[in-house]
Amino acid sequence: MTVLHVDANSAYLSWSAVKLLEQGYGQDIRQIPSVIAGDPKDRHGIILAKSMAAKKYQIKTGESLFEAFRKCPNLQVF
């Protein structure tokens, strides 16, 4: 039997980064503290995927945006 583990969270952020760059977004979100999550204007949502830079702030998948912003006020949400 072969077991394969894929970190889909990191892949999802990477795919989003490539799409944003193709659309002309000026910064690679893989290089900054960034997450894929709900809309912060609606004050709801959880972290679905995070960049390596966000991991340095101890931001976790499944965490609320409120908690993530407390750890990293300059966090970018996509």
Buried (B, 14 or more C-beta within 10 A) or exposed (E): EEEEEEEEBBEBBBEBBEEBBEEEEEEBBBEBBBBBBBEBEEEEBBBBBBBEBBEEBEBBBEBBBEEBBEBBEEBBBB
